[in-house]
Amino acid sequence: MKYSTRHLLITAVSSLGLAACAAQPGIEPVAAPVAAEPVFTGAPLDASVPSQLPRIAAPLHYDVSVTPDAGALTFTGEAGIDFELYEPSATLTLNALDLSFTSASLTGVDGRPIALTVATDGTAQTATFTAPTPLAPGKYRLTTAYTGVINTQANGLFALDYPDKTGGGDVRGLFTQFEAPDARRFLPSFDEPSYKATFSLSATVPADDLAVSNMPVASETPAVGGKKTVVFQTSPKMSSYLLFFATGRFERLAEKSESGAEVGIVSPKGSGEQARFALDSLGPLLTYYRDYFGQPYPLPKLDNVAGPGQSQFFGAMENWGAIFTFERILLDDPRITSEATRQQIYTTQAHEVAHQWFGDLVTMAWWDDLWLNEGFASWMETKASDHFHPDWQPLLDRVDGRERAMTLDAFATTHPIVQTIRTVEDTNQAFDAITYQKGEAVITMLESYAGEDVWRDGLRAYMAKHKYANTRTDDLWNAVEAAGAKGLTAIAHDFTNQPGIPLLRVGGITCASGQTTVQLVQSEFSRDRKDRVDADGRRWRVPVLARAGNGAVARQVVTGGATTLTLPGCGPVLINAGQAGYYRTLYSPAALGALKGSFTSLAPIDQLGLLGDNFALANAGYQPMGAALDLLAVTPPGANQKVLGDAAGRYEILYGYFDDQPAVQKQIAARASAALAPAMRRLGFDARPGEPALDSILRSELLGALGTMGDAKVLAEARRRFALLDTDPAALDGPLKSRWLGIVASNTSAAEWDKLRAMAKGSKSAVERSAFYTLLGNAKDPKLAQRALDLALTDEPGKTVSAAIIGAAARNHAELAVDFAQKNQVAVDRLIDASARARFLAGLAASSNDPAMIAKLEGIAAPLPADARKPYDKTIATLKERSVSRPRIKGEIAAWLKAK
């Protein structure tokens, strides 16, 4: 699953849709390789693997047949489940939610059906099937008939309405989303990752629909009422959350890949060549991962299905053989797609294709080890992007990802990478920057420690040993150590089994006889418990790469809390050279001053790392803000595009601190303009044919930052271009459309707000419509923000768009948005995926600077169960720390500005 914390204007609207591969030319019914069926042993399942089900049975195979009624938002289903019972029992408990059973029976080896009674428990999300007498251990088939609900948010089987690209009004597509615990909304099942089984799915759908699932179509036959029954081939052994189904007015652009599998992009009819960019990369990614992991892609086809709309929980999902991705990050529409979004299309697909191995072929045994899926897919998406598109410089983005993870990891409310998951809500909240970005950062560090070849050899051995099975984190460490990375497990345990961020304090530095010695003391970096970290005594074995001047990089593992580094050469000392390490470095003023003097000659990745580290340290009070601001001030105007983009974002943040002091904002804006003007002049306001992709992205970032800071030229140009739409609806088409509209939306007048709303209402593009409606929430004017909130409770924006409008309003008006959501909680809850519901309100409050918000959130959270309270605890911790640090930070910034 792709969980994105990066906010792009055009991506303010996520969409979820899946479509499938019906019997198409070029797709032959190829039998999938299926792992050998487990034989009955009479042995119990591994009791050490957590489970919310009684550990007395396991599935072998599912036969599932569904008939959706898209208009009524209901479906009927039949499921035949072959399972093995390991101990005598009269009851069998499976996961089930929002299912009503009309019949249930059991058949044993004698072939005689046994009628069962069914009791459902909505709180436990289970159905318990009871036989008249206890059953002996052995193999059985459970047969059930039931009805279910088609949701309007992305949980279970759900519907998305969107404008028909071929003309006419809105049309409806059906899709599924089962991760983490929502296959139980589609069929009664052992809905946990360790219960792998094979799946055979059939569906009765409108005759003109294209139906899609994990496997190719085996047959299609006419059915009554203008329908057809589509039967899909049997899947390999897999976890229930990877099952997928979609149906609707879709089309498929496909080709044969070098790997031998058919690859296709499934999208709403009329999408045409918008699918080409994604398709062109899908086959090569499949081949690249096959070669890297040393395992063939085991399915006969891989589709990526574009869905309109959006989710507050995710952007894409790695269903085996049928990835689902929201349309705005899968289809390339030249009228609205920015270069940043095109790159996101690529990296999102790279992430989900990596999951076809890391997650689908080999799956974590329980959600405690979710990072085995998500951290590795995040790491592989960057690795693959660097392989195919080095000009995008994706390795630099790992610094930004690390910083996002550390933002969470610096608080006492963080959690280890390998975490404890025991409830459904625990599982929903496990999808965060610790699992994804910290996971990627730690993997990057461990690969650097092991060496690329040893690391890859270990992954290949892990894949070969555990394919079609489940693993835990130590299975991976054992494989990499066996490949030659001695000592890796101890380091890995330190960074995955305990939370937090190591802090390396640089002490004395001396140079003699061409060698530099550096004293290091290890502590822990924290935003809200600096006075307690030493007493807690948390320690890590920290792999450090360091360099003195232009000398060679030296490698050493810091252990025991203190060490002395010996580096070849003399000159400014850079700790974490290359930024592969997951730790912060606090330099002495003299050492940091030396690095500031050589800042322009450092590699871009080290410039980014130093800026990130030193602003975090200053914000947390480990050093004055001036230390970080001095580095920002020496960032050269001709720096790497990503460094300049980072600098622009930092000026924008500084500007935002002083929304109550216009005079100080004016000073910051003037400094930002002077620092960014050379790059802005070089790039201009319009894209240039053949320009580097990073120039296109930087132009957009500079415009966004300058627009936020009220740059008169940028605001005037945005309004001029917006006015052109009155006579030419295509005047803004191109990669900067969302950026110019975003600038207007933030600074909008009532008349401009009405015009943008009319554009949203009249758009025939689901992506564009969603983006425009979301931008309405960006208004700085509180009256217009309130209008956006009120609009969100109507049917006009669309059922999956309204939550994004509320979220957009919260960025400038947190108190207004929180009060609105509280007042309309029942209605707002219907606008949010069940998976994201518990953290939605706390997320709205996260941008608040009002100390009164703390008490408000504490009052909301007090009656909640512990798992649902977690998001509130995190936001409360952030707001408490902010209430203390913000006045200090503002004072130090103002003093630095005055001194300069």
Secondary structure by P-SEA (a helix, b strand, c coil): ccccccccccccbbbbbbbbbcccccccccccccccccccccccccccccccccccccccbbbbbbbbccccccccbbbbbbbbbcccccbbbbbbcccccccccccccccbbbbbbbbbbccccbbbbbccccccbbbbbbbbcccccccccccccbbbbbcccccccbbbbbbbbcccccccccccccccccbbbbbbbbbbccccbbbbccccccccccccccbbbbbbccccccccccccccccbbbbbcccccccbbbbbbccccccccaaaaaaaaaaaaaaaaaaacccccccbbbbbbbccccccccccccccbbbbcccccccccccccaaaaaaaaaaaaaaaaaccccccbbbccccccccccaaaaaaaaaaaaacccccccccaaaaaaaaaaaaaacccccccccccccaaaaaacccccccaaaaaaaaaaaaaacaaaaaaaaaaaaaacccccccaaaaaaaaaaacccaaaaaaaaacccbbbbbbbbcbbbbcccbbbbbbbbbbbbccccccccccccccccbbbbbcccccbbbbbbcccbbbbbbcccccccccccccccbbbbbcaaaaaaaaaacccccaaaaaaaaaaaaaaaaaccccaaaaaaaaaaccccccaaaaaaaaaaaaaaaaaccccaaaaaaaaaaaaaacaaaaaaacccccccccaaaaaaaaaaaaaaaaaccaaaaaaaaaaaaacccccccccccaaaaaaaaaaaaccaaaaaaaaaaaaacccaaaaaaaaaaccccccaaaaaaaaaaaaccccccccaaaaaaaaaaccaaaaaaaaaaaaaaaaaacccccccaaaaaaaccccccaaaaaaaaaacccccccaaaaaaaaaaaaaaaacaaaaaaaaaaaaaac
